[in-house]
Amino acid sequence: MGEYQQAGELHQQNLTDRERVLGPDHPDTLSSRNNLANAQARLAEAGRRRWWQRGRRSRST
């Protein structure tokens, strides 16, 4: 999960910079916002997967 978390932080930094330089409604800023949302979704999915795997292991023992 560390890579997804790091990617999310980089996307957040990129979005902050683009909002400052280009403005909130610029197409590149909107693209950065979408990239951040995708990274956060991947991080959440990885967390759910880990939770599910942990639960399955504890139920099988």
PAKOL-294543 format. One record per residue: residue number from 1; x, y, z of N, C-alpha, C, CB in turn. Coordinates in Angstrom, 2 decimals. Glycine has a CB too. Example, Ala and Ser with C-alpha at 12.3 -4.5 7.8 and 13.67 -1.06 7.14 Angstrom:
# residues 2
{zaba 1; {13.19; -5.69; 7.80}; {12.30; -4.50; 7.80}; {13.20; -3.30; 7.80}; {11.31; -4.47; 9.05}},
{zaba 2; {12.85; -2.25; 7.08}; {13.67; -1.06; 7.14}; {12.90; 0.03; 7.87}; {14.08; -0.60; 5.72}},
//
This chain:
# residues 61
{zaba 1; {0.81; -1.20; 0.00}; {0.00; 0.00; 0.00}; {0.86; 1.26; 0.00}; {-0.93; 0.00; 1.19}},
{zaba 2; {2.11; 1.15; 0.36}; {2.96; 2.31; 0.45}; {3.12; 3.05; -0.87}; {4.29; 1.91; 0.95}},
{zaba 3; {3.17; 2.31; -1.97}; {3.32; 2.95; -3.28}; {2.08; 3.76; -3.64}; {3.60; 1.91; -4.37}},
{zaba 4; {0.91; 3.22; -3.35}; {-0.33; 3.96; -3.64}; {-0.42; 5.21; -2.77}; {-1.55; 3.07; -3.40}},
{zaba 5; {-0.01; 5.08; -1.52}; {-0.05; 6.23; -0.63}; {0.92; 7.31; -1.11}; {0.29; 5.81; 0.80}},
{zaba 6; {2.11; 6.91; -1.52}; {3.09; 7.86; -2.03}; {2.57; 8.52; -3.31}; {4.43; 7.17; -2.29}},
{zaba 7; {1.96; 7.72; -4.18}; {1.40; 8.27; -5.42}; {0.31; 9.30; -5.10}; {0.82; 7.14; -6.31}},
{zaba 8; {-0.52; 8.99; -4.13}; {-1.57; 9.93; -3.73}; {-1.00; 11.25; -3.24}; {-2.45; 9.32; -2.66}},
{zaba 9; {0.05; 11.17; -2.46}; {0.70; 12.39; -1.96}; {1.28; 13.21; -3.10}; {1.79; 12.04; -0.95}},
{zaba 10; {1.89; 12.54; -4.07}; {2.45; 13.26; -5.22}; {1.34; 13.88; -6.07}; {3.30; 12.31; -6.08}},
{zaba 11; {0.24; 13.16; -6.24}; {-0.88; 13.72; -7.00}; {-1.47; 14.94; -6.28}; {-1.98; 12.65; -7.20}},
{zaba 12; {-1.54; 14.87; -4.96}; {-2.05; 16.01; -4.18}; {-1.14; 17.22; -4.35}; {-2.17; 15.63; -2.70}},
{zaba 13; {0.15; 16.99; -4.28}; {1.11; 18.09; -4.46}; {0.98; 18.68; -5.87}; {2.56; 17.59; -4.22}},
{zaba 14; {0.85; 17.82; -6.87}; {0.69; 18.27; -8.24}; {-0.58; 19.10; -8.40}; {0.67; 17.07; -9.20}},
{zaba 15; {-1.68; 18.62; -7.81}; {-2.95; 19.35; -7.89}; {-2.83; 20.72; -7.24}; {-4.07; 18.55; -7.23}},
{zaba 16; {-2.22; 20.78; -6.07}; {-2.05; 22.06; -5.38}; {-1.26; 23.04; -6.23}; {-1.34; 21.84; -4.03}},
{zaba 17; {-0.19; 22.57; -6.83}; {0.62; 23.43; -7.68}; {-0.14; 23.90; -8.91}; {1.89; 22.70; -8.11}},
{zaba 18; {-0.86; 22.99; -9.55}; {-1.62; 23.38; -10.75}; {-2.74; 24.35; -10.43}; {-2.20; 22.15; -11.43}},
{zaba 19; {-3.41; 24.17; -9.30}; {-4.45; 25.13; -8.91}; {-3.85; 26.52; -8.70}; {-5.17; 24.66; -7.62}},
{zaba 20; {-2.69; 26.55; -8.09}; {-2.03; 27.84; -7.83}; {-1.59; 28.51; -9.13}; {-0.81; 27.65; -6.91}},
{zaba 21; {-1.00; 27.74; -10.04}; {-0.43; 28.30; -11.26}; {-1.47; 28.49; -12.36}; {0.69; 27.41; -11.77}},
{zaba 22; {-2.32; 27.48; -12.56}; {-3.25; 27.50; -13.70}; {-4.67; 27.91; -13.34}; {-3.28; 26.14; -14.33}},
{zaba 23; {-5.03; 27.77; -12.07}; {-6.39; 28.06; -11.65}; {-7.20; 26.77; -11.51}; {-7.08; 29.02; -12.65}},
{zaba 24; {-8.31; 26.84; -10.78}; {-9.07; 25.63; -10.47}; {-9.84; 25.04; -11.65}; {-10.02; 25.93; -9.38}},
{zaba 25; {-10.12; 25.82; -12.67}; {-10.95; 25.33; -13.77}; {-10.17; 24.99; -15.04}; {-11.99; 26.35; -14.10}},
{zaba 26; {-8.87; 25.08; -14.98}; {-8.04; 24.76; -16.15}; {-8.13; 23.25; -16.43}; {-6.56; 25.20; -15.92}},
{zaba 27; {-8.16; 22.85; -17.69}; {-8.25; 21.42; -18.01}; {-7.14; 20.56; -17.38}; {-8.22; 21.24; -19.50}},
{zaba 28; {-5.94; 21.08; -17.31}; {-4.85; 20.31; -16.69}; {-5.06; 20.15; -15.19}; {-3.49; 20.99; -16.96}},
{zaba 29; {-5.63; 21.17; -14.55}; {-5.95; 21.08; -13.13}; {-7.03; 20.04; -12.90}; {-6.39; 22.44; -12.57}},
{zaba 30; {-8.04; 20.04; -13.75}; {-9.12; 19.06; -13.63}; {-8.59; 17.65; -13.84}; {-10.24; 19.36; -14.64}},
{zaba 31; {-7.66; 17.50; -14.76}; {-7.04; 16.20; -14.98}; {-6.26; 15.75; -13.74}; {-6.10; 16.25; -16.21}},
{zaba 32; {-5.57; 16.67; -13.12}; {-4.83; 16.35; -11.89}; {-5.78; 15.95; -10.78}; {-3.97; 17.53; -11.45}},
{zaba 33; {-6.92; 16.62; -10.69}; {-7.92; 16.28; -9.67}; {-8.43; 14.85; -9.91}; {-9.10; 17.29; -9.69}},
{zaba 34; {-8.65; 14.50; -11.17}; {-9.10; 13.15; -11.50}; {-8.02; 12.12; -11.16}; {-9.47; 13.07; -12.99}},
{zaba 35; {-6.77; 12.43; -11.45}; {-5.68; 11.52; -11.12}; {-5.59; 11.27; -9.62}; {-4.35; 12.07; -11.64}},
{zaba 36; {-5.79; 12.32; -8.83}; {-5.77; 12.18; -7.38}; {-6.92; 11.28; -6.92}; {-5.88; 13.56; -6.69}},
{zaba 37; {-8.10; 11.48; -7.47}; {-9.25; 10.64; -7.10}; {-8.98; 9.18; -7.45}; {-10.52; 11.13; -7.82}},
{zaba 38; {-8.38; 8.92; -8.59}; {-8.05; 7.54; -8.98}; {-7.03; 6.92; -8.02}; {-7.51; 7.50; -10.41}},
{zaba 39; {-6.04; 7.69; -7.63}; {-5.03; 7.18; -6.70}; {-5.67; 6.87; -5.34}; {-3.87; 8.20; -6.53}},
{zaba 40; {-6.58; 7.73; -4.89}; {-7.25; 7.49; -3.62}; {-8.16; 6.26; -3.71}; {-8.07; 8.72; -3.21}},
{zaba 41; {-8.80; 6.06; -4.84}; {-9.64; 4.88; -5.03}; {-8.80; 3.61; -5.00}; {-10.43; 4.98; -6.36}},
{zaba 42; {-7.63; 3.64; -5.62}; {-6.74; 2.47; -5.60}; {-6.26; 2.17; -4.18}; {-5.54; 2.70; -6.54}},
{zaba 43; {-5.96; 3.22; -3.43}; {-5.52; 3.04; -2.05}; {-6.64; 2.42; -1.22}; {-5.07; 4.39; -1.44}},
{zaba 44; {-7.86; 2.89; -1.41}; {-9.00; 2.34; -0.67}; {-9.22; 0.88; -1.06}; {-10.27; 3.17; -0.95}},
{zaba 45; {-9.12; 0.57; -2.33}; {-9.30; -0.81; -2.79}; {-8.22; -1.72; -2.20}; {-9.27; -0.87; -4.34}},
{zaba 46; {-7.00; -1.25; -2.15}; {-5.92; -2.05; -1.57}; {-6.19; -2.29; -0.08}; {-4.55; -1.35; -1.76}},
{zaba 47; {-6.70; -1.29; 0.61}; {-7.05; -1.45; 2.03}; {-8.16; -2.46; 2.23}; {-7.45; -0.12; 2.62}},
{zaba 48; {-9.18; -2.41; 1.37}; {-10.28; -3.38; 1.47}; {-9.77; -4.80; 1.20}; {-11.40; -3.03; 0.48}},
{zaba 49; {-8.89; -4.92; 0.22}; {-8.34; -6.23; -0.11}; {-7.56; -6.81; 1.07}; {-7.44; -6.14; -1.36}},
{zaba 50; {-6.75; -5.97; 1.71}; {-5.99; -6.43; 2.88}; {-6.92; -6.82; 4.01}; {-5.01; -5.34; 3.35}},
{zaba 51; {-7.96; -6.02; 4.25}; {-8.93; -6.33; 5.30}; {-9.60; -7.66; 5.02}; {-9.98; -5.20; 5.41}},
{zaba 52; {-10.01; -7.88; 3.77}; {-10.68; -9.12; 3.39}; {-9.75; -10.31; 3.58}; {-11.17; -9.04; 1.93}},
{zaba 53; {-8.50; -10.20; 3.15}; {-7.55; -11.31; 3.28}; {-7.26; -11.63; 4.74}; {-6.25; -10.97; 2.54}},
{zaba 54; {-7.13; -10.59; 5.57}; {-6.90; -10.82; 7.00}; {-8.08; -11.56; 7.62}; {-6.66; -9.49; 7.73}},
{zaba 55; {-9.29; -11.15; 7.25}; {-10.49; -11.79; 7.79}; {-10.59; -13.24; 7.37}; {-11.72; -11.05; 7.36}},
{zaba 56; {-10.26; -13.53; 6.14}; {-10.32; -14.91; 5.65}; {-9.29; -15.78; 6.37}; {-10.09; -14.95; 4.14}},
{zaba 57; {-8.11; -15.24; 6.61}; {-7.07; -16.02; 7.31}; {-7.48; -16.33; 8.74}; {-5.72; -15.25; 7.30}},
{zaba 58; {-8.07; -15.36; 9.43}; {-8.43; -15.59; 10.83}; {-9.62; -16.55; 10.94}; {-8.76; -14.26; 11.54}},
{zaba 59; {-10.49; -16.56; 9.94}; {-11.63; -17.48; 9.97}; {-11.20; -18.91; 9.64}; {-12.71; -17.03; 8.98}},
{zaba 60; {-10.13; -19.08; 8.89}; {-9.71; -20.41; 8.48}; {-8.82; -21.10; 9.53}; {-8.97; -20.34; 7.16}},
{zaba 61; {-8.38; -20.37; 10.53}; {-7.51; -20.98; 11.56}; {-8.29; -21.35; 12.77}; {-6.39; -20.04; 11.95}},
//
